[in-house]
Amino acid sequence: MMGFTVFLASMALALVVFALTAIYSAEILAAVLSRKTLFRNGAERPTAAILIPAHNEEKGLQAMLDGLRSSLCAGDRMVVIADNCTDATEAIARAAGAEVVVRNDDSRRGKGYALDAGVTYLKPDAPAVVVIVDADCRLEKGALDALVRSAAATGRPSQARYLMKAPVKRISLQVAEFAFLLKNHVRARGLNRLGAPCQLAGSGMAFPWAILCDADLAHGDLVEDLRLGLELAEAGKAPVFREDAIVLSAFPTSNAGAHSQRQRWVQGHMTMMVKALKMIPAALKRFDFASIAMALDVLIPPLSLLVGLQLLSLSVALVSGGLLATGWTPAILASLSLLLFFATTFAAWALYGRQALPTRSLIGVVPFVAARLLRYPLMLVASRQTEWKRADRS
């Protein structure tokens, strides 16, 4: 009886891990195998307001606004939300020609609250399209125009190819850059090729005013972008990926900044995985492909954790099959998961990731992932971050 129970548990774990790996691999393969470009532009470029939530961003805000100004068209507006700032963010924004919304509220802290304040500010003279860009980002040439046109033409949110770069050549940052590339470029491209929507990534997002003005933004969620994307999908307005619109930022180089940022993302992602799981039954009942696709994509855990689950599944299966003689089906399935994951990830690296993660750095990936897996339990049980904190880039 015990052997049968262990077999069922081993088989269930192997099936769940294989399903997650299969979804991940399908997204990667769709990006790798399809070379089509799917863009839709409107005939006219409407006016837009660019919302820039900023919390103590005095160091890089001037350069960001100077670069953004060169992309503006007549009638466009730059609006900086100086949220609970204790530095010169407000003064720098005004000097750069931006409209400024000053918000001070110690009890309601978070990027979502800042965005809600920005949308409220725009309501008396609402633009056709609102573009949200973080204060530490840089828009590549043509990105703003592509996002605004796409949102206007489709009537849906448009997400840019938002990438984060490693400012120094360190294995932890190189792996992070590659993982970010996989999520925000390769997998988003794959979903687009499969006819599915993409997740909102937090920066480089364009919304038709009619969608954003009624969105639930005033909350302190750590990953307000994932939550908003899922809610819009349920409302029939799932985001569109705009691969040719490129928005760049940089990872924190300090250990404290990188750890805090990573912990915030992981904790927020885990919360959204629960929300995604809950929305699948209703989406299945109404045959809502967009919501199902987005929910399944959110269920894919951070890649280091996915590898950890694959190794756990294989270990349990080997113990079950070897010591308890319950059969080798779970072990075969777990092995297939590992093989599929590494094959498709290697294909994505070969085609898209060599610059982010050079060949000479590959030897350092295994010990780095192993060390991260050891830190995951502490990260998941650590005190949940409830405030919007600027990443320590010192």
C-alpha positions in Angstrom: 0.0 0.0 0.0 2.8 2.4 0.9 4.5 1.7 -2.4 1.4 2.5 -4.4 0.9 5.7 -2.5 4.5 6.8 -3.2 4.0 5.8 -6.9 0.9 8.0 -7.1 2.6 10.9 -5.5 5.7 10.5 -7.7 3.5 10.2 -10.8 1.5 13.3 -9.9 4.6 15.4 -9.3 6.1 14.1 -12.6 3.0 15.0 -14.5 2.7 18.5 -13.1 6.4 19.3 -13.8 6.2 17.8 -17.3 3.1 20.0 -18.0 4.9 23.2 -16.9 8.0 22.2 -18.9 5.9 21.5 -21.9 4.2 24.9 -21.8 7.5 26.6 -21.4 9.1 24.6 -24.2 6.1 25.3 -26.6 6.6 29.0 -26.1 10.3 28.7 -26.8 9.9 26.5 -29.9 7.3 28.8 -31.3 9.7 31.7 -31.1 12.7 29.8 -32.4 10.9 28.1 -35.3 8.7 31.0 -36.6 10.4 33.9 -38.4 7.2 35.8 -39.2 6.8 39.4 -38.0 3.3 40.2 -36.8 2.8 43.9 -36.3 -0.3 46.1 -36.8 0.0 49.8 -37.1 -2.8 52.4 -37.3 -2.9 54.8 -40.2 -2.7 57.8 -37.8 -0.6 58.3 -34.7 -2.8 59.7 -31.9 -1.6 61.9 -29.1 -0.2 60.1 -26.0 0.6 60.8 -22.4 3.7 59.1 -21.0 3.3 58.3 -17.3 6.6 58.0 -15.5 6.2 56.7 -11.9 9.3 57.8 -9.9 10.4 57.1 -6.3 13.7 58.9 -5.5 15.0 58.7 -9.1 17.1 61.9 -9.2 20.2 60.2 -10.5 18.9 58.9 -13.8 15.7 60.9 -14.4 17.3 63.8 -16.3 18.9 61.5 -18.9 15.7 59.4 -19.2 13.5 62.5 -19.8 16.0 64.0 -22.3 15.9 60.8 -24.3 12.2 60.5 -24.2 11.6 64.1 -25.3 13.2 63.4 -28.7 10.5 60.8 -29.4 7.5 63.0 -28.6 5.1 64.2 -31.2 3.0 67.4 -31.1 0.4 67.1 -28.4 2.2 64.4 -26.4 2.8 64.9 -22.7 5.4 63.7 -20.2 3.9 63.3 -16.7 6.2 62.3 -13.8 4.5 61.0 -10.6 6.9 61.9 -7.8 5.8 59.4 -5.3 6.9 59.7 -1.7 10.2 61.2 -2.8 12.7 62.6 -0.4 15.2 63.7 -3.1 15.2 66.2 -6.1 13.0 64.0 -8.4 10.3 66.7 -8.5 12.6 69.6 -9.3 14.5 67.7 -12.0 11.3 66.6 -13.7 9.9 70.2 -13.8 13.2 71.5 -15.1 13.1 68.9 -17.9 9.7 70.2 -19.0 7.6 67.4 -17.6 4.3 67.8 -15.8 4.6 66.6 -12.2 2.2 65.0 -9.9 3.5 65.0 -6.3 2.1 62.3 -4.1 2.9 61.8 -0.4 1.0 59.0 1.4 2.9 56.9 3.9 0.0 54.5 4.4 -0.6 53.7 0.6 2.8 53.0 -0.9 3.4 51.2 -4.1 3.8 51.7 -7.9 0.1 50.9 -8.4 -0.9 53.9 -6.2 1.4 56.1 -8.1 -0.1 55.0 -11.5 -3.6 55.5 -10.1 -2.6 59.1 -9.2 -1.3 59.7 -12.6 -4.4 58.4 -14.4 -6.6 60.6 -12.1 -4.5 63.6 -13.0 -5.0 62.9 -16.8 -8.8 62.5 -16.6 -9.8 66.2 -17.2 -7.9 66.2 -20.5 -7.6 62.6 -21.3 -5.2 61.5 -24.1 -6.0 58.8 -26.7 -3.2 56.5 -25.4 -1.2 56.3 -22.2 2.3 54.8 -22.2 3.8 53.7 -18.9 7.6 53.8 -18.6 9.7 53.4 -15.5 12.0 56.2 -14.6 15.2 54.1 -14.9 14.4 53.0 -18.5 15.5 54.1 -21.9 13.3 53.9 -25.0 15.1 52.9 -28.2 14.4 54.8 -31.4 10.9 54.3 -32.7 9.7 52.4 -29.6 7.2 55.1 -28.4 5.7 55.6 -31.9 5.3 51.8 -32.4 3.6 51.3 -29.0 1.2 54.2 -29.4 0.2 53.2 -32.9 -0.3 49.6 -31.9 -2.5 50.4 -28.9 -4.6 52.7 -31.1 -5.0 50.2 -33.9 -5.8 47.1 -31.8 -7.8 48.7 -29.0 -5.7 46.6 -26.6 -2.7 47.2 -24.4 0.6 46.8 -26.2 3.8 45.6 -24.4 7.2 46.5 -25.6 10.2 44.2 -25.7 11.4 45.3 -22.2 14.9 44.0 -21.4 17.3 44.5 -18.5 21.0 44.6 -19.1 23.9 43.5 -16.9 26.0 46.7 -16.3 29.0 44.6 -15.3 30.2 41.2 -16.5 29.4 39.1 -13.5 27.9 35.6 -13.8 24.9 36.4 -11.5 23.9 39.4 -13.7 24.6 37.6 -16.9 22.3 34.7 -15.9 19.7 37.3 -14.8 19.9 39.1 -18.1 19.5 35.8 -20.0 16.5 34.8 -17.9 14.9 38.2 -18.4 15.5 37.9 -22.1 13.8 34.5 -22.1 10.7 35.8 -20.3 10.2 39.2 -21.9 11.4 38.5 -25.4 11.7 34.9 -26.4 8.6 33.5 -24.6 6.6 36.7 -25.4 7.5 36.3 -29.0 6.5 32.6 -28.9 3.1 33.4 -27.4 2.6 36.0 -30.1 3.4 33.4 -32.8 0.9 31.0 -31.2 -1.8 33.7 -31.4 -1.8 34.2 -27.6 -1.4 37.4 -25.6 1.7 38.3 -23.6 2.1 39.3 -20.0 2.5 43.0 -19.1 6.1 43.6 -18.0 5.8 46.7 -15.9 7.5 49.2 -18.3 7.0 50.0 -21.9 3.2 49.4 -21.8 0.8 51.4 -23.9 -3.0 51.5 -23.2 -5.9 53.0 -25.0 -7.4 55.5 -22.6 -10.8 53.7 -22.5 -9.1 50.6 -21.0 -6.7 52.3 -18.5 -9.2 54.8 -17.1 -11.3 52.1 -15.4 -8.4 49.7 -14.5 -7.9 48.8 -10.8 -4.5 50.3 -10.2 -4.7 51.6 -6.6 -3.1 48.7 -4.7 0.3 47.6 -3.4 0.8 44.4 -5.3 4.5 43.7 -5.9 3.9 42.7 -9.5 1.1 45.0 -10.4 1.8 44.4 -14.1 1.1 40.7 -14.0 -2.1 41.3 -12.0 -3.3 44.0 -14.5 -2.5 41.8 -17.5 -4.6 38.9 -16.1 -7.5 41.2 -15.2 -7.5 42.7 -18.6 -7.4 39.3 -20.3 -10.5 38.3 -18.3 -12.2 41.5 -19.5 -11.4 40.6 -23.2 -8.6 43.1 -23.5 -5.5 40.9 -23.3 -2.1 42.6 -24.1 -0.3 42.4 -27.5 3.4 41.9 -27.8 5.2 44.6 -29.8 8.7 43.1 -30.5 10.0 46.0 -32.5 9.5 48.5 -29.6 12.5 48.1 -27.4 12.8 49.5 -23.8 16.0 49.0 -21.8 17.0 49.2 -18.2 19.8 47.9 -16.1 20.1 45.4 -13.2 21.3 46.7 -9.8 25.0 45.9 -9.4 25.0 45.8 -5.6 24.2 42.4 -3.9 21.6 44.1 -1.6 19.8 45.7 -4.6 19.9 42.5 -6.7 18.6 40.3 -3.8 15.8 42.8 -2.9 14.7 43.0 -6.5 14.8 39.3 -7.0 12.9 38.6 -3.8 10.2 41.1 -4.7 9.7 39.5 -8.1 9.7 35.9 -6.8 7.2 36.6 -4.0 5.0 38.6 -6.3 5.1 35.8 -9.0 4.1 33.2 -6.5 1.0 35.2 -5.5 0.0 35.6 -9.1 0.4 31.9 -9.7 -2.4 31.3 -7.2 -4.6 33.9 -9.0 -3.8 32.3 -12.4 -4.8 28.9 -11.1 -8.1 30.2 -9.8 -9.0 31.9 -13.1 -8.5 28.8 -15.3 -11.9 27.0 -14.5 -14.0 30.0 -15.4 -11.9 30.7 -18.6 -12.4 27.1 -19.7 -16.2 27.4 -19.2 -16.3 30.4 -21.5 -13.7 29.0 -24.0 -11.5 32.1 -23.3 -8.3 31.1 -25.1 -6.5 34.4 -24.2 -7.1 34.1 -20.5 -6.2 30.4 -20.5 -2.9 31.1 -22.3 -2.0 33.9 -20.0 -2.8 31.9 -16.9 -0.8 28.9 -18.0 2.2 31.2 -18.8 2.0 32.7 -15.3 2.0 29.2 -13.8 5.6 28.6 -15.1 7.8 29.4 -12.1 11.1 31.2 -12.2 13.5 29.1 -14.2 15.8 28.2 -11.3 12.8 27.0 -9.4 11.5 25.0 -12.4 14.9 23.2 -12.6 14.7 22.5 -8.9 11.2 21.0 -9.4 12.5 18.9 -12.2 15.4 17.5 -10.1 13.0 16.9 -7.2 10.6 15.0 -9.5 13.5 12.9 -10.9 14.8 12.1 -7.4 11.5 11.1 -6.0 10.8 8.9 -9.1 14.2 7.2 -8.8 13.6 6.4 -5.1 10.1 5.2 -5.9 11.2 3.0 -8.8 14.5 1.8 -7.3 13.8 1.2 -3.7 10.1 0.5 -3.7 9.9 -1.2 -7.1 6.9 0.8 -8.2 7.8 1.1 -11.8 9.9 3.6 -13.9 7.2 5.6 -15.6 7.6 8.7 -13.3 11.3 8.5 -13.8 11.0 8.4 -17.5 8.6 11.3 -17.5 10.9 13.3 -15.1 13.8 12.6 -17.4 11.9 13.8 -20.4 11.1 17.1 -18.6 14.8 17.8 -18.0 15.7 16.8 -21.5 13.0 19.0 -23.0 13.8 22.0 -20.8 17.5 21.9 -21.6 17.1 21.3 -25.3 14.7 24.2 -25.8 16.6 26.5 -23.5 19.8 25.8 -25.4 18.0 26.6 -28.7 16.8 29.9 -27.3 20.3 30.7 -26.0 21.9 29.8 -29.4 19.5 32.0 -31.3 18.9 34.9 -28.9 21.1 34.7 -25.8 24.8 34.6 -26.8 25.3 38.2 -26.1 23.6 38.2 -22.7 25.3 35.0 -21.6 28.6 34.4 -23.5 29.8 30.9 -24.2 32.8 31.4 -21.8 30.3 32.1 -18.9 28.3 28.9 -19.3 30.6 27.0 -17.0 29.5 29.2 -14.1 25.8 28.7 -14.7 25.5 25.3 -12.8 27.1 26.4 -9.5 25.1 29.7 -9.7 21.8 27.9 -10.2 22.6 25.5 -7.4 23.4 28.3 -5.0 20.1 30.1 -6.0 18.1 26.9 -5.3 19.5 26.8 -1.8 18.4 30.3 -1.2 14.8 29.9 -2.6 13.3 28.5 0.6 14.5 31.5 2.6 13.3 33.9 -0.1 9.8 32.4 -0.1 9.4 32.5 3.6 11.1 35.9 4.1 9.0 38.9 5.2 6.8 40.0 2.3 7.8 43.4 0.8 4.9 45.7 1.0 6.5 49.0 -0.1 7.7 50.3 -3.4 11.4 50.5 -2.9 13.8 51.8 -5.5 16.4 49.1 -6.3 19.8 49.9 -4.7 22.0 50.6 -7.6 25.0 51.8 -5.6 
